[in-house]
Amino acid sequence: MASKLSLDDDQMFALMKFRQTVRDILQPHQNDRYLCRWLRARDWNVPAAEKMFRNSMEWRKQWEVDTTLKTWLPPEPLASCYPSGVVGFDKDKHPVIVIPMGNLDIVGYINSTNKQDLIRLTIKVLEETLAIAQKNGKAEIVAIFDLENINIRQFIWKPAIELIINLLQLYEANYPEILKVCYIINAPKVFAVVYNMIKKVINEYTQQKIRIISTDSKKWQPALQENIDVDVLPKHYGGNATGPNGDPKCSNLVRPGAKIPKEYYKKNYSVNTTGKDFVKATIKRGKKLPLHYMIIDEGCTLHYRFHTEGHDIRFGITYVDENEKEHTVVKNERATSSMVDVTGTIPCQAPATYTVTFDNSYSMFRNKVVNYSIYVSEPCQEVTLDEDCDKICSAVDIMTVN
């Protein structure tokens, strides 16, 4: 079977060595083609692939993927409001799953259910789709993410984007190379800013499989039809298939999703859109602390105030526009922030991702302690999620340390 994989000598040797090192946990269905997925995900580094594989097998046990998850039923409102469904197969017999993201009420999910159930349901959908692929002798799937009518604001709410990143990390760690192609259609202009942020946790191989297409149906319909027969595609997506009573979206196959009723909410969340409280962070010697803020709407203002304890630090602000071009707003240079608070306001361009950086890379001996308050304000006043996230401040910060 390995010969059919068109492997060179080094790859063949790596496959043989990998199979030998993980033989104690291999399952009958985990053949050479399956093992190559893990090797490719780690650039044919056998020890790295073994670590990834063993971690994933342990993860499957912890989440009971191969046991109780198969019969687990999601609670309401997840069961009826989670949008997804397989419409059929592409021209190469890979299953095609459609996810109408515009109807995904992520704020409602977080308010009404626990994170574990949402992750569990996502795993279950992935596993069921892969099982359909395996019945056809395939190991890959085709995904269509439809962003029609999407409310970008709810997806940049900090708890929401943290959940999305967690799900992407889960996918990357446990489902290498299962994607034949992913179409993201009806993508609004501002989606480029969101994608530039989340793609940092998506490996290069997966990124190459993603095709982002604008709201122009004359562009995305032909793209879908290249791989998917029109008799499989729902009429809503440029095909011929319809559901009962001529439903163009085939809602009998694809759960359309819905806004979760407030009676399911466990508690009311309020969102501090100003973030005016100070945050204390220690930046280790030779390291940086970048803070990223996604700006969706025109008229936003970035406010900053910080001081350090006993020593100075470099400080700078840049932004990346929708064309992925970086611009300097505040030059990265040392600030005498141990003597006086450094403050400022920046009118923001939109859409863009602003990065505020505390830079201690020049210090080889000292860690630096910084207390900062950074937030983005809109022309409107702050609101809470009880107002359906329609006016939540169009920014989110994600902290990473380089």
C-alpha positions in Angstrom: 0.0 0.0 0.0 2.9 2.4 0.7 4.0 2.2 -2.9 0.7 3.8 -3.9 1.5 6.8 -1.8 4.4 7.8 -4.1 6.9 8.2 -1.3 10.6 8.8 -1.8 13.2 6.7 0.0 13.5 9.0 3.0 9.7 9.2 3.4 9.4 5.4 3.1 12.0 5.0 5.8 10.2 7.5 8.0 6.9 5.6 7.5 8.4 2.3 8.4 10.1 3.8 11.5 6.9 5.6 12.5 4.8 2.4 12.2 7.2 0.6 14.3 7.3 3.2 17.1 3.5 3.4 17.5 2.7 -0.2 16.9 1.6 -0.6 20.5 -1.4 1.7 20.0 -2.2 1.2 16.3 -5.8 0.2 15.4 -6.6 -2.0 12.4 -8.0 0.9 10.3 -4.9 3.0 10.8 -3.1 2.0 7.7 0.0 3.5 5.9 -2.1 6.3 4.3 -3.5 7.2 7.7 0.0 7.3 9.3 1.4 9.5 6.5 -1.1 12.2 7.5 0.6 12.5 10.9 4.1 12.4 9.3 3.2 15.2 6.8 1.8 17.3 9.6 5.2 17.2 11.3 7.3 17.5 8.1 8.3 13.8 8.3 9.9 14.2 11.6 9.2 10.8 13.2 9.6 11.8 16.9 7.4 14.8 16.4 4.8 12.8 14.6 4.9 10.1 17.3 4.3 12.7 20.0 1.4 14.3 18.0 -0.1 10.8 17.4 0.1 9.6 21.0 -1.2 12.9 22.3 -4.2 12.6 19.9 -4.9 9.0 20.9 -4.9 10.0 24.5 -7.2 13.0 23.7 -9.6 10.6 22.0 -9.8 8.6 25.2 -10.4 11.7 27.4 -13.2 12.8 25.1 -14.5 9.3 24.7 -14.6 9.8 20.9 -14.6 6.1 20.1 -17.1 5.1 22.8 -19.8 7.2 24.5 -19.6 10.1 22.0 -21.1 7.9 19.3 -24.4 7.6 21.1 -24.2 11.0 23.0 -27.1 13.4 22.1 -26.5 17.1 22.3 -28.8 19.0 24.7 -31.1 21.7 23.5 -30.6 24.3 22.2 -27.4 22.9 20.6 -29.3 20.0 19.0 -31.6 22.2 16.9 -29.6 25.4 16.6 -26.2 24.1 15.5 -25.9 24.8 11.7 -24.4 22.0 9.6 -25.2 19.1 7.3 -23.8 16.8 4.6 -25.5 17.4 1.2 -23.9 14.6 -0.7 -20.5 13.9 -2.4 -18.2 15.8 -4.7 -17.1 14.5 -8.0 -14.4 12.3 -6.4 -16.9 10.9 -3.8 -15.7 13.0 -0.8 -18.6 14.1 1.5 -19.6 17.8 1.2 -20.6 19.4 4.5 -22.2 22.9 4.5 -22.0 25.2 7.5 -24.2 28.3 7.3 -22.1 30.5 9.6 -24.5 33.4 9.3 -27.0 31.5 11.5 -24.4 30.4 14.1 -25.4 32.2 17.3 -22.1 31.9 19.1 -23.1 34.4 21.8 -26.2 32.4 22.5 -24.2 29.1 22.7 -21.8 30.6 25.2 -24.7 32.0 27.3 -26.8 28.9 27.2 -24.6 25.9 27.3 -21.2 24.8 28.6 -18.0 24.9 26.5 -17.5 21.1 26.8 -20.9 20.4 25.1 -20.1 22.7 22.2 -16.7 21.1 21.7 -18.2 17.7 22.0 -20.8 18.4 19.4 -18.1 19.8 17.0 -16.1 16.6 17.5 -19.2 14.5 16.8 -20.0 16.4 13.6 -16.4 15.9 12.4 -16.3 12.2 13.3 -19.7 11.5 11.6 -18.5 13.3 8.4 -15.3 11.3 8.4 -17.2 8.1 8.9 -19.3 8.9 5.8 -16.0 9.5 3.9 -14.6 6.2 5.1 -17.6 4.3 3.7 -16.5 5.6 0.3 -12.9 4.6 0.9 -12.0 8.3 1.4 -10.2 10.1 4.2 -10.9 13.7 3.3 -13.9 16.0 3.3 -15.1 19.1 1.4 -16.4 22.0 3.6 -18.5 25.0 2.6 -18.6 27.8 5.1 -21.4 30.2 4.1 -20.9 33.7 5.7 -24.1 35.1 4.2 -25.6 37.6 6.8 -22.9 36.9 9.3 -22.6 39.2 12.3 -18.8 39.7 12.5 -19.2 41.5 15.8 -20.2 38.4 17.8 -17.2 36.5 16.4 -14.7 39.1 17.7 -16.2 39.1 21.2 -13.2 37.8 23.3 -14.8 34.6 24.7 -16.1 33.8 21.2 -12.8 34.2 19.5 -11.0 32.2 22.2 -13.5 29.4 21.7 -12.9 29.5 17.9 -9.2 29.4 18.4 -9.5 26.5 20.8 -11.6 24.6 18.2 -9.0 25.3 15.5 -6.2 24.1 17.7 -8.3 20.9 18.5 -8.7 20.4 14.8 -5.1 20.9 13.9 -3.8 18.6 16.7 -6.2 15.7 16.1 -7.4 15.8 12.5 -4.3 16.3 10.2 -4.9 16.4 6.5 -8.6 15.5 6.5 -9.5 18.6 4.4 -9.7 18.2 0.6 -10.8 21.8 0.1 -12.6 24.4 2.2 -14.7 27.1 0.5 -15.5 30.2 2.5 -18.1 32.0 0.5 -20.0 35.2 0.8 -17.1 36.6 2.8 -17.6 40.3 3.6 -14.6 42.6 3.2 -13.9 42.8 6.9 -13.5 39.0 7.1 -9.9 39.4 5.9 -9.0 41.1 9.2 -10.6 38.2 11.2 -8.9 35.6 9.1 -5.5 37.2 9.3 -5.8 36.8 13.1 -7.0 33.2 13.3 -4.8 31.8 10.6 -1.9 32.1 13.0 -3.1 28.8 14.6 -3.8 27.1 11.2 -0.8 25.2 9.7 0.4 26.1 6.2 -0.9 22.9 4.7 -4.5 23.6 5.8 -4.2 27.2 4.7 -3.4 26.1 1.2 -6.7 24.2 1.1 -8.8 27.2 2.0 -10.4 29.3 -0.7 -12.0 32.6 0.5 -14.5 34.0 -2.0 -16.4 37.3 -1.8 -20.1 37.8 -1.8 -20.2 37.7 -5.6 -22.1 34.5 -6.5 -20.8 34.7 -10.0 -17.4 33.9 -8.5 -18.2 31.3 -5.8 -20.8 29.3 -7.7 -18.4 28.3 -10.5 -15.8 27.5 -7.9 -18.1 25.1 -6.1 -19.2 23.6 -9.4 -15.7 22.7 -10.3 -15.6 20.0 -7.7 -19.3 19.4 -6.9 -22.0 18.3 -9.3 -24.9 20.7 -9.7 -27.3 17.8 -8.8 -25.6 17.6 -5.4 -25.4 21.3 -4.6 -28.5 22.9 -3.1 -30.2 25.4 -5.4 -29.2 28.2 -3.0 -25.6 27.5 -3.8 -26.0 27.4 -7.6 -27.1 23.7 -7.9 -30.3 21.9 -8.7 -31.0 20.1 -5.4 -34.0 21.2 -3.4 -35.6 19.9 -0.2 -39.2 19.3 0.7 -41.6 21.9 -0.9 -38.8 23.1 -3.1 -36.6 24.3 -0.3 -33.5 25.8 -2.1 -31.3 25.4 1.0 -32.1 21.7 1.6 -32.9 22.3 5.2 -33.8 18.6 5.5 -30.0 17.9 5.1 -28.4 21.0 6.4 -29.6 22.3 9.8 -30.0 26.0 9.1 -29.2 27.1 12.6 -31.1 29.7 14.6 -30.8 32.4 17.2 -31.0 30.7 20.6 -34.0 31.8 22.6 -33.2 33.8 25.8 -35.0 31.4 28.0 -32.2 28.9 27.4 -29.6 31.4 28.8 -28.0 30.3 32.0 -27.0 33.8 33.0 -26.6 37.2 31.6 -23.2 38.3 30.5 -22.0 41.8 30.5 -19.1 42.9 28.4 -16.6 45.4 29.6 -16.0 47.0 26.2 -13.6 49.6 27.6 -11.2 47.4 29.4 -10.2 50.3 31.6 -8.9 48.2 34.4 -5.1 47.8 34.5 -3.6 44.5 33.6 -0.2 43.5 35.1 2.2 41.4 33.0 5.8 40.2 33.3 7.7 40.3 30.1 10.7 38.1 30.3 14.2 39.1 29.2 14.6 38.8 25.4 10.8 38.5 24.8 8.0 40.7 23.6 4.3 41.0 24.5 2.2 41.8 21.4 -1.5 42.7 22.0 -3.7 42.4 18.9 -6.9 44.4 18.4 -9.2 43.8 15.5 -11.0 46.9 14.3 -14.1 46.4 12.3 -15.9 49.8 12.1 -14.7 53.2 11.1 -14.6 55.8 13.9 -13.0 53.6 16.6 -10.2 55.0 18.8 -7.4 53.0 20.5 -6.6 54.3 24.0 -3.5 53.3 25.9 -1.9 54.0 29.3 0.9 52.1 30.9 3.8 52.3 33.4 6.6 49.9 34.3 8.0 49.0 37.6 11.6 50.3 38.0 12.8 50.0 34.4 12.1 51.2 30.9 10.7 49.2 28.0 10.3 49.6 24.3 6.8 50.4 23.1 5.3 50.6 19.6 2.0 50.4 17.7 1.5 49.0 14.2 -1.5 48.0 12.1 -2.1 45.5 9.3 -4.7 46.6 6.7 -7.0 44.3 4.7 -4.3 43.8 2.1 -1.9 42.5 4.8 0.3 45.6 4.5 1.8 46.7 7.8 1.9 50.4 8.8 3.7 52.0 11.8 1.6 54.2 14.0 3.9 54.6 17.0 7.6 53.9 16.4 9.0 51.1 18.5 11.4 52.8 21.0 12.2 53.0 24.6 9.7 54.7 26.9 10.6 56.2 30.3 7.5 54.5 31.7 9.0 53.9 35.1 9.0 57.6 35.9 5.6 58.6 34.5 2.6 57.0 32.9 2.7 56.9 29.1 -0.7 57.7 27.6 -2.1 58.3 24.2 -5.1 57.9 21.8 -5.0 56.7 18.2 -7.8 57.1 15.6 -8.1 53.8 14.0 -8.4 52.8 10.3 -10.9 50.0 9.5 -10.9 47.2 8.8 -7.5 46.5 10.3 -5.6 44.6 13.0 -3.7 46.9 15.4 -0.8 45.5 17.4 0.5 47.1 20.6 3.9 45.8 21.5 5.8 45.9 24.7 9.3 45.0 23.7 11.9 43.6 26.1 13.9 41.8 23.5 16.9 44.1 24.0 17.3 43.2 27.6 19.4 40.1 28.2 19.3 40.1 32.0 16.1 41.8 33.3 12.4 40.8 33.2 10.1 43.8 33.0 6.8 44.3 34.8 4.3 46.5 33.0 0.9 47.6 34.1 -1.3 48.6 31.2 -4.8 49.6 30.2 -5.6 49.4 26.5 -9.0 49.5 25.0 -10.8 50.4 21.8 -13.8 52.7 22.0 -16.5 53.3 19.3 -18.4 56.4 18.6 -21.3 54.8 20.5 -21.4 54.0 24.2 -20.6 50.6 25.6 -23.4 48.0 25.8 -23.9 44.5 26.9 -24.7 41.2 25.3 -28.3 41.6 26.3 -28.5 44.0 23.3 -27.7 41.0 21.1 -24.2 42.0 20.4 -25.3 44.4 17.7 -23.2 47.3 19.2 -20.5 45.5 21.0 -17.2 47.4 20.6 -15.7 46.1 17.4 -12.4 45.0 18.8 -10.8 42.1 20.7 -7.4 41.7 22.2 -5.5 38.4 22.1 -2.3 38.2 24.1 0.7 36.1 22.9 4.3 36.2 24.0 7.0 35.8 21.4 
